[in-house]
Amino acid sequence: MKHDGPVSRAHFDKAEARILSWSADATIRLWDAATGQPHSPPMKHDGSVGDALFDQAEARILSWSVDQTIWLWDAATGQPIGGPMRDVSRARFFGARFDQAEVRILSWSKDIRIWDIARLMHGNLIEVGCGLLTEKDIKTLQKDFAIRVDEPICTNKGEDAPAPRFDELRD
């Protein structure tokens, strides 16, 4: 498991099946702990990565860098979720954490800021909603919220039906 620069830190996920690492080479990497192979493409900042952490479901990764940005990443694909979060004063971030519900991010630099994760995401209402769901199982929606779902609305690596078009939705 190799970065192109010095590795700042690394840690296992809860199951010890994956290893999350970050480096001065401006990348965050997710590795298969059994094989040492990359789990996803490198997640790239424009400067040395200060730190990175998983959300509770280990479906997303939060990282910040000396490039004055915070990014939220999809752990399965290595793709960014939304755009970069930047401090208004263009100061370097010293840290960030998810709130307990994992719908907001608390960051600190020259000041303290709270970021609404839903506002970072792009797409139609269904795409944004699906992006916020860490579990794509619609049974939970049916049981917990009494929402009747006849067909999957969120995609999971192409296994479920694609999100419906708005002009096809009816009350």
Phi and psi in radians as a Rosetta constraint file:
Dihedral C 1 N 2 CA 2 C 2 CIRCULARHARMONIC -2.326 0.35
Dihedral N 2 CA 2 C 2 N 3 CIRCULARHARMONIC 2.371 0.35
Dihedral C 2 N 3 CA 3 C 3 CIRCULARHARMONIC -1.774 0.35
Dihedral N 3 CA 3 C 3 N 4 CIRCULARHARMONIC 2.952 0.35
Dihedral C 3 N 4 CA 4 C 4 CIRCULARHARMONIC -1.555 0.35
Dihedral N 4 CA 4 C 4 N 5 CIRCULARHARMONIC -0.019 0.35
Dihedral C 4 N 5 CA 5 C 5 CIRCULARHARMONIC -2.496 0.35
Dihedral N 5 CA 5 C 5 N 6 CIRCULARHARMONIC 3.136 0.35
Dihedral C 5 N 6 CA 6 C 6 CIRCULARHARMONIC -1.047 0.35
Dihedral N 6 CA 6 C 6 N 7 CIRCULARHARMONIC 2.388 0.35
Dihedral C 6 N 7 CA 7 C 7 CIRCULARHARMONIC -1.410 0.35
Dihedral N 7 CA 7 C 7 N 8 CIRCULARHARMONIC 2.175 0.35
Dihedral C 7 N 8 CA 8 C 8 CIRCULARHARMONIC -1.317 0.35
Dihedral N 8 CA 8 C 8 N 9 CIRCULARHARMONIC -0.727 0.35
Dihedral C 8 N 9 CA 9 C 9 CIRCULARHARMONIC -2.981 0.35
Dihedral N 9 CA 9 C 9 N 10 CIRCULARHARMONIC 2.833 0.35
Dihedral C 9 N 10 CA 10 C 10 CIRCULARHARMONIC -2.678 0.35
Dihedral N 10 CA 10 C 10 N 11 CIRCULARHARMONIC 2.646 0.35
Dihedral C 10 N 11 CA 11 C 11 CIRCULARHARMONIC -2.690 0.35
Dihedral N 11 CA 11 C 11 N 12 CIRCULARHARMONIC 2.771 0.35
Dihedral C 11 N 12 CA 12 C 12 CIRCULARHARMONIC -1.369 0.35
Dihedral N 12 CA 12 C 12 N 13 CIRCULARHARMONIC 2.745 0.35
Dihedral C 12 N 13 CA 13 C 13 CIRCULARHARMONIC -1.359 0.35
Dihedral N 13 CA 13 C 13 N 14 CIRCULARHARMONIC 3.117 0.35
Dihedral C 13 N 14 CA 14 C 14 CIRCULARHARMONIC -1.053 0.35
Dihedral N 14 CA 14 C 14 N 15 CIRCULARHARMONIC -0.657 0.35
Dihedral C 14 N 15 CA 15 C 15 CIRCULARHARMONIC -1.464 0.35
Dihedral N 15 CA 15 C 15 N 16 CIRCULARHARMONIC -0.078 0.35
Dihedral C 15 N 16 CA 16 C 16 CIRCULARHARMONIC 1.020 0.35
Dihedral N 16 CA 16 C 16 N 17 CIRCULARHARMONIC 0.535 0.35
Dihedral C 16 N 17 CA 17 C 17 CIRCULARHARMONIC -1.681 0.35
Dihedral N 17 CA 17 C 17 N 18 CIRCULARHARMONIC -0.435 0.35
Dihedral C 17 N 18 CA 18 C 18 CIRCULARHARMONIC -2.233 0.35
Dihedral N 18 CA 18 C 18 N 19 CIRCULARHARMONIC 2.701 0.35
Dihedral C 18 N 19 CA 19 C 19 CIRCULARHARMONIC -2.147 0.35
Dihedral N 19 CA 19 C 19 N 20 CIRCULARHARMONIC 2.229 0.35
Dihedral C 19 N 20 CA 20 C 20 CIRCULARHARMONIC -1.753 0.35
Dihedral N 20 CA 20 C 20 N 21 CIRCULARHARMONIC 2.211 0.35
Dihedral C 20 N 21 CA 21 C 21 CIRCULARHARMONIC -2.352 0.35
Dihedral N 21 CA 21 C 21 N 22 CIRCULARHARMONIC 2.734 0.35
Dihedral C 21 N 22 CA 22 C 22 CIRCULARHARMONIC -2.524 0.35
Dihedral N 22 CA 22 C 22 N 23 CIRCULARHARMONIC 2.787 0.35
Dihedral C 22 N 23 CA 23 C 23 CIRCULARHARMONIC -2.569 0.35
Dihedral N 23 CA 23 C 23 N 24 CIRCULARHARMONIC 2.905 0.35
Dihedral C 23 N 24 CA 24 C 24 CIRCULARHARMONIC -1.204 0.35
Dihedral N 24 CA 24 C 24 N 25 CIRCULARHARMONIC -0.192 0.35
Dihedral C 24 N 25 CA 25 C 25 CIRCULARHARMONIC -1.378 0.35
Dihedral N 25 CA 25 C 25 N 26 CIRCULARHARMONIC 0.153 0.35
Dihedral C 25 N 26 CA 26 C 26 CIRCULARHARMONIC 1.291 0.35
Dihedral N 26 CA 26 C 26 N 27 CIRCULARHARMONIC 0.382 0.35
Dihedral C 26 N 27 CA 27 C 27 CIRCULARHARMONIC -2.185 0.35
Dihedral N 27 CA 27 C 27 N 28 CIRCULARHARMONIC 2.692 0.35
Dihedral C 27 N 28 CA 28 C 28 CIRCULARHARMONIC -1.980 0.35
Dihedral N 28 CA 28 C 28 N 29 CIRCULARHARMONIC 2.368 0.35
Dihedral C 28 N 29 CA 29 C 29 CIRCULARHARMONIC -2.213 0.35
Dihedral N 29 CA 29 C 29 N 30 CIRCULARHARMONIC 2.543 0.35
Dihedral C 29 N 30 CA 30 C 30 CIRCULARHARMONIC -2.082 0.35
Dihedral N 30 CA 30 C 30 N 31 CIRCULARHARMONIC 2.161 0.35
Dihedral C 30 N 31 CA 31 C 31 CIRCULARHARMONIC -2.040 0.35
Dihedral N 31 CA 31 C 31 N 32 CIRCULARHARMONIC 2.615 0.35
Dihedral C 31 N 32 CA 32 C 32 CIRCULARHARMONIC -1.374 0.35
Dihedral N 32 CA 32 C 32 N 33 CIRCULARHARMONIC 2.087 0.35
Dihedral C 32 N 33 CA 33 C 33 CIRCULARHARMONIC -1.182 0.35
Dihedral N 33 CA 33 C 33 N 34 CIRCULARHARMONIC -0.495 0.35
Dihedral C 33 N 34 CA 34 C 34 CIRCULARHARMONIC -1.352 0.35
Dihedral N 34 CA 34 C 34 N 35 CIRCULARHARMONIC -0.653 0.35
Dihedral C 34 N 35 CA 35 C 35 CIRCULARHARMONIC -1.851 0.35
Dihedral N 35 CA 35 C 35 N 36 CIRCULARHARMONIC -0.354 0.35
Dihedral C 35 N 36 CA 36 C 36 CIRCULARHARMONIC 1.365 0.35
Dihedral N 36 CA 36 C 36 N 37 CIRCULARHARMONIC 0.090 0.35
Dihedral C 36 N 37 CA 37 C 37 CIRCULARHARMONIC -1.478 0.35
Dihedral N 37 CA 37 C 37 N 38 CIRCULARHARMONIC 2.633 0.35
Dihedral C 37 N 38 CA 38 C 38 CIRCULARHARMONIC -1.079 0.35
Dihedral N 38 CA 38 C 38 N 39 CIRCULARHARMONIC 2.387 0.35
Dihedral C 38 N 39 CA 39 C 39 CIRCULARHARMONIC -1.448 0.35
Dihedral N 39 CA 39 C 39 N 40 CIRCULARHARMONIC -0.486 0.35
Dihedral C 39 N 40 CA 40 C 40 CIRCULARHARMONIC -2.667 0.35
Dihedral N 40 CA 40 C 40 N 41 CIRCULARHARMONIC 2.952 0.35
Dihedral C 40 N 41 CA 41 C 41 CIRCULARHARMONIC -1.098 0.35
Dihedral N 41 CA 41 C 41 N 42 CIRCULARHARMONIC 2.782 0.35
Dihedral C 41 N 42 CA 42 C 42 CIRCULARHARMONIC -1.079 0.35
Dihedral N 42 CA 42 C 42 N 43 CIRCULARHARMONIC 2.502 0.35
Dihedral C 42 N 43 CA 43 C 43 CIRCULARHARMONIC -1.681 0.35
Dihedral N 43 CA 43 C 43 N 44 CIRCULARHARMONIC 2.165 0.35
Dihedral C 43 N 44 CA 44 C 44 CIRCULARHARMONIC -1.985 0.35
Dihedral N 44 CA 44 C 44 N 45 CIRCULARHARMONIC 2.290 0.35
Dihedral C 44 N 45 CA 45 C 45 CIRCULARHARMONIC -1.768 0.35
Dihedral N 45 CA 45 C 45 N 46 CIRCULARHARMONIC 3.130 0.35
Dihedral C 45 N 46 CA 46 C 46 CIRCULARHARMONIC -1.755 0.35
Dihedral N 46 CA 46 C 46 N 47 CIRCULARHARMONIC 0.102 0.35
Dihedral C 46 N 47 CA 47 C 47 CIRCULARHARMONIC -2.720 0.35
Dihedral N 47 CA 47 C 47 N 48 CIRCULARHARMONIC 3.062 0.35
Dihedral C 47 N 48 CA 48 C 48 CIRCULARHARMONIC -0.918 0.35
Dihedral N 48 CA 48 C 48 N 49 CIRCULARHARMONIC 2.353 0.35
Dihedral C 48 N 49 CA 49 C 49 CIRCULARHARMONIC -1.445 0.35
Dihedral N 49 CA 49 C 49 N 50 CIRCULARHARMONIC 2.252 0.35
Dihedral C 49 N 50 CA 50 C 50 CIRCULARHARMONIC -1.395 0.35
Dihedral N 50 CA 50 C 50 N 51 CIRCULARHARMONIC -0.712 0.35
Dihedral C 50 N 51 CA 51 C 51 CIRCULARHARMONIC -2.964 0.35
Dihedral N 51 CA 51 C 51 N 52 CIRCULARHARMONIC 2.888 0.35
Dihedral C 51 N 52 CA 52 C 52 CIRCULARHARMONIC -2.687 0.35
Dihedral N 52 CA 52 C 52 N 53 CIRCULARHARMONIC 2.643 0.35
Dihedral C 52 N 53 CA 53 C 53 CIRCULARHARMONIC -2.675 0.35
Dihedral N 53 CA 53 C 53 N 54 CIRCULARHARMONIC 2.721 0.35
Dihedral C 53 N 54 CA 54 C 54 CIRCULARHARMONIC -1.488 0.35
Dihedral N 54 CA 54 C 54 N 55 CIRCULARHARMONIC 2.728 0.35
Dihedral C 54 N 55 CA 55 C 55 CIRCULARHARMONIC -1.362 0.35
Dihedral N 55 CA 55 C 55 N 56 CIRCULARHARMONIC 3.108 0.35
Dihedral C 55 N 56 CA 56 C 56 CIRCULARHARMONIC -1.101 0.35
Dihedral N 56 CA 56 C 56 N 57 CIRCULARHARMONIC -0.625 0.35
Dihedral C 56 N 57 CA 57 C 57 CIRCULARHARMONIC -1.440 0.35
Dihedral N 57 CA 57 C 57 N 58 CIRCULARHARMONIC -0.109 0.35
Dihedral C 57 N 58 CA 58 C 58 CIRCULARHARMONIC 1.023 0.35
Dihedral N 58 CA 58 C 58 N 59 CIRCULARHARMONIC 0.545 0.35
Dihedral C 58 N 59 CA 59 C 59 CIRCULARHARMONIC -1.707 0.35
Dihedral N 59 CA 59 C 59 N 60 CIRCULARHARMONIC -0.356 0.35
Dihedral C 59 N 60 CA 60 C 60 CIRCULARHARMONIC -2.254 0.35
Dihedral N 60 CA 60 C 60 N 61 CIRCULARHARMONIC 2.697 0.35
Dihedral C 60 N 61 CA 61 C 61 CIRCULARHARMONIC -2.180 0.35
Dihedral N 61 CA 61 C 61 N 62 CIRCULARHARMONIC 2.331 0.35
Dihedral C 61 N 62 CA 62 C 62 CIRCULARHARMONIC -1.900 0.35
Dihedral N 62 CA 62 C 62 N 63 CIRCULARHARMONIC 2.299 0.35
Dihedral C 62 N 63 CA 63 C 63 CIRCULARHARMONIC -2.453 0.35
Dihedral N 63 CA 63 C 63 N 64 CIRCULARHARMONIC 2.732 0.35
Dihedral C 63 N 64 CA 64 C 64 CIRCULARHARMONIC -2.487 0.35
Dihedral N 64 CA 64 C 64 N 65 CIRCULARHARMONIC 2.774 0.35
Dihedral C 64 N 65 CA 65 C 65 CIRCULARHARMONIC -2.524 0.35
Dihedral N 65 CA 65 C 65 N 66 CIRCULARHARMONIC 2.893 0.35
Dihedral C 65 N 66 CA 66 C 66 CIRCULARHARMONIC -1.190 0.35
Dihedral N 66 CA 66 C 66 N 67 CIRCULARHARMONIC -0.166 0.35
Dihedral C 66 N 67 CA 67 C 67 CIRCULARHARMONIC -1.324 0.35
Dihedral N 67 CA 67 C 67 N 68 CIRCULARHARMONIC 0.117 0.35
Dihedral C 67 N 68 CA 68 C 68 CIRCULARHARMONIC 1.225 0.35
Dihedral N 68 CA 68 C 68 N 69 CIRCULARHARMONIC 0.529 0.35
Dihedral C 68 N 69 CA 69 C 69 CIRCULARHARMONIC -2.291 0.35
Dihedral N 69 CA 69 C 69 N 70 CIRCULARHARMONIC 2.703 0.35
Dihedral C 69 N 70 CA 70 C 70 CIRCULARHARMONIC -2.067 0.35
Dihedral N 70 CA 70 C 70 N 71 CIRCULARHARMONIC 2.414 0.35
Dihedral C 70 N 71 CA 71 C 71 CIRCULARHARMONIC -2.212 0.35
Dihedral N 71 CA 71 C 71 N 72 CIRCULARHARMONIC 2.589 0.35
Dihedral C 71 N 72 CA 72 C 72 CIRCULARHARMONIC -1.961 0.35
Dihedral N 72 CA 72 C 72 N 73 CIRCULARHARMONIC 2.258 0.35
Dihedral C 72 N 73 CA 73 C 73 CIRCULARHARMONIC -2.113 0.35
Dihedral N 73 CA 73 C 73 N 74 CIRCULARHARMONIC 2.595 0.35
Dihedral C 73 N 74 CA 74 C 74 CIRCULARHARMONIC -1.423 0.35
Dihedral N 74 CA 74 C 74 N 75 CIRCULARHARMONIC 2.068 0.35
Dihedral C 74 N 75 CA 75 C 75 CIRCULARHARMONIC -1.175 0.35
Dihedral N 75 CA 75 C 75 N 76 CIRCULARHARMONIC -0.481 0.35
Dihedral C 75 N 76 CA 76 C 76 CIRCULARHARMONIC -1.287 0.35
Dihedral N 76 CA 76 C 76 N 77 CIRCULARHARMONIC -0.629 0.35
Dihedral C 76 N 77 CA 77 C 77 CIRCULARHARMONIC -1.922 0.35
Dihedral N 77 CA 77 C 77 N 78 CIRCULARHARMONIC -0.339 0.35
Dihedral C 77 N 78 CA 78 C 78 CIRCULARHARMONIC 1.349 0.35
Dihedral N 78 CA 78 C 78 N 79 CIRCULARHARMONIC 0.127 0.35
Dihedral C 78 N 79 CA 79 C 79 CIRCULARHARMONIC -1.556 0.35
Dihedral N 79 CA 79 C 79 N 80 CIRCULARHARMONIC 2.576 0.35
Dihedral C 79 N 80 CA 80 C 80 CIRCULARHARMONIC -1.198 0.35
Dihedral N 80 CA 80 C 80 N 81 CIRCULARHARMONIC 2.574 0.35
Dihedral C 80 N 81 CA 81 C 81 CIRCULARHARMONIC -1.806 0.35
Dihedral N 81 CA 81 C 81 N 82 CIRCULARHARMONIC 1.848 0.35
Dihedral C 81 N 82 CA 82 C 82 CIRCULARHARMONIC 1.335 0.35
Dihedral N 82 CA 82 C 82 N 83 CIRCULARHARMONIC -2.898 0.35
Dihedral C 82 N 83 CA 83 C 83 CIRCULARHARMONIC -1.728 0.35
Dihedral N 83 CA 83 C 83 N 84 CIRCULARHARMONIC -3.081 0.35
Dihedral C 83 N 84 CA 84 C 84 CIRCULARHARMONIC -1.276 0.35
Dihedral N 84 CA 84 C 84 N 85 CIRCULARHARMONIC 2.603 0.35
Dihedral C 84 N 85 CA 85 C 85 CIRCULARHARMONIC -1.704 0.35
Dihedral N 85 CA 85 C 85 N 86 CIRCULARHARMONIC 2.234 0.35
Dihedral C 85 N 86 CA 86 C 86 CIRCULARHARMONIC -2.187 0.35
Dihedral N 86 CA 86 C 86 N 87 CIRCULARHARMONIC 2.474 0.35
Dihedral C 86 N 87 CA 87 C 87 CIRCULARHARMONIC -1.260 0.35
Dihedral N 87 CA 87 C 87 N 88 CIRCULARHARMONIC 2.440 0.35
Dihedral C 87 N 88 CA 88 C 88 CIRCULARHARMONIC -1.041 0.35
Dihedral N 88 CA 88 C 88 N 89 CIRCULARHARMONIC -0.648 0.35
Dihedral C 88 N 89 CA 89 C 89 CIRCULARHARMONIC -1.472 0.35
Dihedral N 89 CA 89 C 89 N 90 CIRCULARHARMONIC 0.075 0.35
Dihedral C 89 N 90 CA 90 C 90 CIRCULARHARMONIC 1.045 0.35
Dihedral N 90 CA 90 C 90 N 91 CIRCULARHARMONIC 0.566 0.35
Dihedral C 90 N 91 CA 91 C 91 CIRCULARHARMONIC -1.526 0.35
Dihedral N 91 CA 91 C 91 N 92 CIRCULARHARMONIC 2.779 0.35
Dihedral C 91 N 92 CA 92 C 92 CIRCULARHARMONIC -1.280 0.35
Dihedral N 92 CA 92 C 92 N 93 CIRCULARHARMONIC 2.409 0.35
Dihedral C 92 N 93 CA 93 C 93 CIRCULARHARMONIC -1.390 0.35
Dihedral N 93 CA 93 C 93 N 94 CIRCULARHARMONIC 2.453 0.35
Dihedral C 93 N 94 CA 94 C 94 CIRCULARHARMONIC -1.813 0.35
Dihedral N 94 CA 94 C 94 N 95 CIRCULARHARMONIC -0.231 0.35
Dihedral C 94 N 95 CA 95 C 95 CIRCULARHARMONIC 3.089 0.35
Dihedral N 95 CA 95 C 95 N 96 CIRCULARHARMONIC 2.935 0.35
Dihedral C 95 N 96 CA 96 C 96 CIRCULARHARMONIC -2.785 0.35
Dihedral N 96 CA 96 C 96 N 97 CIRCULARHARMONIC 2.647 0.35
Dihedral C 96 N 97 CA 97 C 97 CIRCULARHARMONIC -2.583 0.35
Dihedral N 97 CA 97 C 97 N 98 CIRCULARHARMONIC 2.662 0.35
Dihedral C 97 N 98 CA 98 C 98 CIRCULARHARMONIC -1.364 0.35
Dihedral N 98 CA 98 C 98 N 99 CIRCULARHARMONIC 2.616 0.35
Dihedral C 98 N 99 CA 99 C 99 CIRCULARHARMONIC -1.308 0.35
Dihedral N 99 CA 99 C 99 N 100 CIRCULARHARMONIC 3.039 0.35
Dihedral C 99 N 100 CA 100 C 100 CIRCULARHARMONIC -1.086 0.35
Dihedral N 100 CA 100 C 100 N 101 CIRCULARHARMONIC -0.640 0.35
Dihedral C 100 N 101 CA 101 C 101 CIRCULARHARMONIC -1.412 0.35
Dihedral N 101 CA 101 C 101 N 102 CIRCULARHARMONIC -0.175 0.35
Dihedral C 101 N 102 CA 102 C 102 CIRCULARHARMONIC 1.038 0.35
Dihedral N 102 CA 102 C 102 N 103 CIRCULARHARMONIC 0.657 0.35
Dihedral C 102 N 103 CA 103 C 103 CIRCULARHARMONIC -1.946 0.35
Dihedral N 103 CA 103 C 103 N 104 CIRCULARHARMONIC -0.158 0.35
Dihedral C 103 N 104 CA 104 C 104 CIRCULARHARMONIC -2.334 0.35
Dihedral N 104 CA 104 C 104 N 105 CIRCULARHARMONIC 2.772 0.35
Dihedral C 104 N 105 CA 105 C 105 CIRCULARHARMONIC -2.142 0.35
Dihedral N 105 CA 105 C 105 N 106 CIRCULARHARMONIC 2.285 0.35
Dihedral C 105 N 106 CA 106 C 106 CIRCULARHARMONIC -1.736 0.35
Dihedral N 106 CA 106 C 106 N 107 CIRCULARHARMONIC 2.239 0.35
Dihedral C 106 N 107 CA 107 C 107 CIRCULARHARMONIC -2.247 0.35
Dihedral N 107 CA 107 C 107 N 108 CIRCULARHARMONIC 2.742 0.35
Dihedral C 107 N 108 CA 108 C 108 CIRCULARHARMONIC -2.422 0.35
Dihedral N 108 CA 108 C 108 N 109 CIRCULARHARMONIC 2.438 0.35
Dihedral C 108 N 109 CA 109 C 109 CIRCULARHARMONIC -2.577 0.35
Dihedral N 109 CA 109 C 109 N 110 CIRCULARHARMONIC -2.068 0.35
Dihedral C 109 N 110 CA 110 C 110 CIRCULARHARMONIC -1.244 0.35
Dihedral N 110 CA 110 C 110 N 111 CIRCULARHARMONIC -0.406 0.35
Dihedral C 110 N 111 CA 111 C 111 CIRCULARHARMONIC -2.426 0.35
Dihedral N 111 CA 111 C 111 N 112 CIRCULARHARMONIC -3.117 0.35
Dihedral C 111 N 112 CA 112 C 112 CIRCULARHARMONIC -1.918 0.35
Dihedral N 112 CA 112 C 112 N 113 CIRCULARHARMONIC 2.408 0.35
Dihedral C 112 N 113 CA 113 C 113 CIRCULARHARMONIC -2.428 0.35
Dihedral N 113 CA 113 C 113 N 114 CIRCULARHARMONIC 2.574 0.35
Dihedral C 113 N 114 CA 114 C 114 CIRCULARHARMONIC -2.005 0.35
Dihedral N 114 CA 114 C 114 N 115 CIRCULARHARMONIC 2.243 0.35
Dihedral C 114 N 115 CA 115 C 115 CIRCULARHARMONIC -1.915 0.35
Dihedral N 115 CA 115 C 115 N 116 CIRCULARHARMONIC 2.299 0.35
Dihedral C 115 N 116 CA 116 C 116 CIRCULARHARMONIC -1.517 0.35
Dihedral N 116 CA 116 C 116 N 117 CIRCULARHARMONIC 1.994 0.35
Dihedral C 116 N 117 CA 117 C 117 CIRCULARHARMONIC -1.038 0.35
Dihedral N 117 CA 117 C 117 N 118 CIRCULARHARMONIC -0.665 0.35
Dihedral C 117 N 118 CA 118 C 118 CIRCULARHARMONIC -1.042 0.35
Dihedral N 118 CA 118 C 118 N 119 CIRCULARHARMONIC -0.566 0.35
Dihedral C 118 N 119 CA 119 C 119 CIRCULARHARMONIC -1.297 0.35
Dihedral N 119 CA 119 C 119 N 120 CIRCULARHARMONIC -0.301 0.35
Dihedral C 119 N 120 CA 120 C 120 CIRCULARHARMONIC -1.360 0.35
Dihedral N 120 CA 120 C 120 N 121 CIRCULARHARMONIC -0.441 0.35
Dihedral C 120 N 121 CA 121 C 121 CIRCULARHARMONIC -1.481 0.35
Dihedral N 121 CA 121 C 121 N 122 CIRCULARHARMONIC 2.630 0.35
Dihedral C 121 N 122 CA 122 C 122 CIRCULARHARMONIC -2.044 0.35
Dihedral N 122 CA 122 C 122 N 123 CIRCULARHARMONIC 2.714 0.35
Dihedral C 122 N 123 CA 123 C 123 CIRCULARHARMONIC 2.159 0.35
Dihedral N 123 CA 123 C 123 N 124 CIRCULARHARMONIC -3.076 0.35
Dihedral C 123 N 124 CA 124 C 124 CIRCULARHARMONIC -1.359 0.35
Dihedral N 124 CA 124 C 124 N 125 CIRCULARHARMONIC 3.070 0.35
Dihedral C 124 N 125 CA 125 C 125 CIRCULARHARMONIC -0.982 0.35
Dihedral N 125 CA 125 C 125 N 126 CIRCULARHARMONIC -0.737 0.35
Dihedral C 125 N 126 CA 126 C 126 CIRCULARHARMONIC -1.191 0.35
Dihedral N 126 CA 126 C 126 N 127 CIRCULARHARMONIC -0.743 0.35
Dihedral C 126 N 127 CA 127 C 127 CIRCULARHARMONIC -1.099 0.35
Dihedral N 127 CA 127 C 127 N 128 CIRCULARHARMONIC -0.732 0.35
Dihedral C 127 N 128 CA 128 C 128 CIRCULARHARMONIC -1.165 0.35
Dihedral N 128 CA 128 C 128 N 129 CIRCULARHARMONIC -0.788 0.35
Dihedral C 128 N 129 CA 129 C 129 CIRCULARHARMONIC -1.044 0.35
Dihedral N 129 CA 129 C 129 N 130 CIRCULARHARMONIC -0.768 0.35
Dihedral C 129 N 130 CA 130 C 130 CIRCULARHARMONIC -1.147 0.35
Dihedral N 130 CA 130 C 130 N 131 CIRCULARHARMONIC -0.606 0.35
Dihedral C 130 N 131 CA 131 C 131 CIRCULARHARMONIC -1.146 0.35
Dihedral N 131 CA 131 C 131 N 132 CIRCULARHARMONIC -0.505 0.35
Dihedral C 131 N 132 CA 132 C 132 CIRCULARHARMONIC -1.397 0.35
Dihedral N 132 CA 132 C 132 N 133 CIRCULARHARMONIC -0.367 0.35
Dihedral C 132 N 133 CA 133 C 133 CIRCULARHARMONIC -1.356 0.35
Dihedral N 133 CA 133 C 133 N 134 CIRCULARHARMONIC 2.073 0.35
Dihedral C 133 N 134 CA 134 C 134 CIRCULARHARMONIC -1.348 0.35
Dihedral N 134 CA 134 C 134 N 135 CIRCULARHARMONIC -0.528 0.35
Dihedral C 134 N 135 CA 135 C 135 CIRCULARHARMONIC -1.872 0.35
Dihedral N 135 CA 135 C 135 N 136 CIRCULARHARMONIC 2.240 0.35
Dihedral C 135 N 136 CA 136 C 136 CIRCULARHARMONIC -1.578 0.35
Dihedral N 136 CA 136 C 136 N 137 CIRCULARHARMONIC 0.151 0.35
Dihedral C 136 N 137 CA 137 C 137 CIRCULARHARMONIC -1.357 0.35
Dihedral N 137 CA 137 C 137 N 138 CIRCULARHARMONIC 2.057 0.35
Dihedral C 137 N 138 CA 138 C 138 CIRCULARHARMONIC -1.304 0.35
Dihedral N 138 CA 138 C 138 N 139 CIRCULARHARMONIC -0.249 0.35
Dihedral C 138 N 139 CA 139 C 139 CIRCULARHARMONIC -1.057 0.35
Dihedral N 139 CA 139 C 139 N 140 CIRCULARHARMONIC -0.620 0.35
Dihedral C 139 N 140 CA 140 C 140 CIRCULARHARMONIC -1.102 0.35
Dihedral N 140 CA 140 C 140 N 141 CIRCULARHARMONIC -0.758 0.35
Dihedral C 140 N 141 CA 141 C 141 CIRCULARHARMONIC -1.070 0.35
Dihedral N 141 CA 141 C 141 N 142 CIRCULARHARMONIC -0.736 0.35
Dihedral C 141 N 142 CA 142 C 142 CIRCULARHARMONIC -1.126 0.35
Dihedral N 142 CA 142 C 142 N 143 CIRCULARHARMONIC -0.805 0.35
Dihedral C 142 N 143 CA 143 C 143 CIRCULARHARMONIC -1.250 0.35
Dihedral N 143 CA 143 C 143 N 144 CIRCULARHARMONIC -0.877 0.35
Dihedral C 143 N 144 CA 144 C 144 CIRCULARHARMONIC -1.325 0.35
Dihedral N 144 CA 144 C 144 N 145 CIRCULARHARMONIC -0.582 0.35
Dihedral C 144 N 145 CA 145 C 145 CIRCULARHARMONIC -2.107 0.35
Dihedral N 145 CA 145 C 145 N 146 CIRCULARHARMONIC 0.101 0.35
Dihedral C 145 N 146 CA 146 C 146 CIRCULARHARMONIC 0.953 0.35
Dihedral N 146 CA 146 C 146 N 147 CIRCULARHARMONIC 0.632 0.35
Dihedral C 146 N 147 CA 147 C 147 CIRCULARHARMONIC -1.657 0.35
Dihedral N 147 CA 147 C 147 N 148 CIRCULARHARMONIC 2.177 0.35
Dihedral C 147 N 148 CA 148 C 148 CIRCULARHARMONIC -1.540 0.35
Dihedral N 148 CA 148 C 148 N 149 CIRCULARHARMONIC 2.135 0.35
Dihedral C 148 N 149 CA 149 C 149 CIRCULARHARMONIC -2.184 0.35
Dihedral N 149 CA 149 C 149 N 150 CIRCULARHARMONIC 2.015 0.35
Dihedral C 149 N 150 CA 150 C 150 CIRCULARHARMONIC -1.450 0.35
Dihedral N 150 CA 150 C 150 N 151 CIRCULARHARMONIC -0.542 0.35
Dihedral C 150 N 151 CA 151 C 151 CIRCULARHARMONIC -2.341 0.35
Dihedral N 151 CA 151 C 151 N 152 CIRCULARHARMONIC 2.595 0.35
Dihedral C 151 N 152 CA 152 C 152 CIRCULARHARMONIC -1.024 0.35
Dihedral N 152 CA 152 C 152 N 153 CIRCULARHARMONIC 2.419 0.35
Dihedral C 152 N 153 CA 153 C 153 CIRCULARHARMONIC -1.879 0.35
Dihedral N 153 CA 153 C 153 N 154 CIRCULARHARMONIC -0.249 0.35
Dihedral C 153 N 154 CA 154 C 154 CIRCULARHARMONIC -1.956 0.35
Dihedral N 154 CA 154 C 154 N 155 CIRCULARHARMONIC 2.438 0.35
Dihedral C 154 N 155 CA 155 C 155 CIRCULARHARMONIC -1.536 0.35
Dihedral N 155 CA 155 C 155 N 156 CIRCULARHARMONIC 2.586 0.35
Dihedral C 155 N 156 CA 156 C 156 CIRCULARHARMONIC -2.352 0.35
Dihedral N 156 CA 156 C 156 N 157 CIRCULARHARMONIC 1.571 0.35
Dihedral C 156 N 157 CA 157 C 157 CIRCULARHARMONIC 0.984 0.35
Dihedral N 157 CA 157 C 157 N 158 CIRCULARHARMONIC 0.616 0.35
Dihedral C 157 N 158 CA 158 C 158 CIRCULARHARMONIC 1.371 0.35
Dihedral N 158 CA 158 C 158 N 159 CIRCULARHARMONIC 0.078 0.35
Dihedral C 158 N 159 CA 159 C 159 CIRCULARHARMONIC -1.442 0.35
Dihedral N 159 CA 159 C 159 N 160 CIRCULARHARMONIC -0.446 0.35
Dihedral C 159 N 160 CA 160 C 160 CIRCULARHARMONIC -1.773 0.35
Dihedral N 160 CA 160 C 160 N 161 CIRCULARHARMONIC 3.005 0.35
Dihedral C 160 N 161 CA 161 C 161 CIRCULARHARMONIC -1.159 0.35
Dihedral N 161 CA 161 C 161 N 162 CIRCULARHARMONIC 2.599 0.35
Dihedral C 161 N 162 CA 162 C 162 CIRCULARHARMONIC -1.154 0.35
Dihedral N 162 CA 162 C 162 N 163 CIRCULARHARMONIC 2.749 0.35
Dihedral C 162 N 163 CA 163 C 163 CIRCULARHARMONIC -1.031 0.35
Dihedral N 163 CA 163 C 163 N 164 CIRCULARHARMONIC 2.391 0.35
Dihedral C 163 N 164 CA 164 C 164 CIRCULARHARMONIC -1.200 0.35
Dihedral N 164 CA 164 C 164 N 165 CIRCULARHARMONIC 2.769 0.35
Dihedral C 164 N 165 CA 165 C 165 CIRCULARHARMONIC -1.413 0.35
Dihedral N 165 CA 165 C 165 N 166 CIRCULARHARMONIC 2.576 0.35
Dihedral C 165 N 166 CA 166 C 166 CIRCULARHARMONIC -1.039 0.35
Dihedral N 166 CA 166 C 166 N 167 CIRCULARHARMONIC -0.639 0.35
Dihedral C 166 N 167 CA 167 C 167 CIRCULARHARMONIC -1.237 0.35
Dihedral N 167 CA 167 C 167 N 168 CIRCULARHARMONIC -0.149 0.35
Dihedral C 167 N 168 CA 168 C 168 CIRCULARHARMONIC -1.724 0.35
Dihedral N 168 CA 168 C 168 N 169 CIRCULARHARMONIC -0.122 0.35
Dihedral C 168 N 169 CA 169 C 169 CIRCULARHARMONIC -1.425 0.35
Dihedral N 169 CA 169 C 169 N 170 CIRCULARHARMONIC 2.461 0.35
Dihedral C 169 N 170 CA 170 C 170 CIRCULARHARMONIC -2.360 0.35
Dihedral N 170 CA 170 C 170 N 171 CIRCULARHARMONIC 2.672 0.35
